[in-house]
Amino acid sequence: MAMSVHVNFHNMERCDKLENAIFQHAGKLKTLYGGATSCRVAVIASKHRENRFKVLDVVVDLSIPGKDFVARSRAEDEVCPNASIVVADAFKRTARRLRDHRSKQMAFRTRTMP
């Protein structure tokens, strides 16, 4: 089954380099769990009014049959100037949640099967 990947950029222009990194990370998630049906990624740029820092939020929403995983990663411009790191962090969080879910499934199967 093919997994559809949707990337949205909010308050910023589309960046091909960042979009390619997102597609690569989504492909890794697909190899981790073959039953994934869709992956939606939102890259949101905003400014904090008090600090005047540019803030980058990346939200990954991965859907598998019966469950959705949502992971968010945030970085301020002075702390993390590279957006690729923020994207990688959000996908690592999603992968961790997916691995936890898969291990719970495997533990349930081994407990219930004779």
Residue pairs with C-beta under 8 A, 6 or more apart in sequence:
1 34
1 35
1 37
3 26
3 29
3 30
3 36
3 37
3 38
3 39
4 37
4 38
4 39
5 22
5 23
5 26
5 38
5 39
5 40
5 41
6 38
6 39
6 40
6 41
7 19
7 22
7 23
7 41
7 43
8 40
8 41
8 42
8 43
9 15
9 43
9 45
10 42
10 43
10 44
10 45
11 44
11 45
11 46
12 43
12 45
15 83
17 84
18 43
18 83
18 84
18 87
21 84
21 87
21 88
22 41
22 43
22 87
25 87
25 88
25 91
26 39
26 41
26 91
28 91
28 95
29 36
29 39
29 62
29 91
29 94
29 95
29 98
30 36
32 95
32 98
32 99
33 64
33 98
33 102
35 64
35 65
36 62
36 63
36 64
37 63
37 64
37 65
38 62
38 63
39 60
39 61
39 62
39 63
40 60
40 61
40 63
41 58
41 59
41 60
41 61
41 87
41 90
42 57
42 58
42 59
42 61
43 56
43 57
43 58
43 83
43 87
44 56
44 57
44 58
44 59
45 54
45 55
45 56
45 57
46 54
46 55
46 57
47 53
47 54
47 55
48 55
48 76
51 76
53 76
53 77
53 78
54 76
54 77
55 74
55 75
55 76
55 77
56 74
56 75
56 76
56 77
56 80
56 83
56 86
57 72
57 73
57 74
58 72
58 73
58 74
58 83
58 86
58 87
58 89
58 90
59 70
59 71
59 72
59 90
60 69
60 70
60 71
60 72
60 90
60 91
60 93
60 94
61 68
61 69
61 70
62 68
62 69
62 70
62 71
62 94
62 98
63 69
64 98
64 101
67 101
69 94
69 97
69 98
69 101
71 90
71 91
71 93
71 94
71 97
72 90
72 93
73 86
73 87
73 89
73 90
73 93
74 86
75 83
75 85
75 86
75 89
80 86
